[in-house]
Amino acid sequence: MDDCKKNFYVTPESNTQYLLRTYPECCEVFEKHEMPCSECMGVGCDTLADCAIMHEVDIDVLVAELRKCLGCTEPPSL
């Protein structure tokens, strides 16, 4: 069973700015992929999928690493 302690589950459609502001620990994942999203003025409307396309990063890898960073590898149970 997943040990997720967050109320947020990362998907390709997740808003990048929300993720970075709410969970700043995720910045290291973006930095690892040379994605300066925390400094981008246009990040407010972008999804993770948008950013991955812009920076030529595999979205599945990015999402998996962000989930791991947050300790949420499975969807939260309802």
Long-range contacts (C-beta under 8 A, 24 or more apart in sequence): 1-74, 2-71, 2-72, 2-73, 2-74, 3-71, 4-70, 4-71, 4-72, 4-73, 4-74, 4-76, 5-71, 6-70, 6-71, 6-72, 7-76, 8-70, 8-72, 9-67, 9-72, 9-75, 9-76, 10-48, 10-63, 10-66, 10-67, 10-70, 10-72, 11-48, 11-63, 12-47, 12-48, 12-49, 12-52, 12-59, 12-63, 13-47, 13-48, 13-49, 14-47, 14-48, 15-44, 15-46, 15-47, 16-43, 16-46, 16-47, 16-48, 16-50, 16-51, 17-43, 17-44, 17-46, 19-48, 19-66, 23-69, 23-70, 25-69, 25-70, 26-66, 26-69, 26-70, 28-69, 29-62, 29-65, 29-66, 29-69, 32-65, 33-57, 33-62
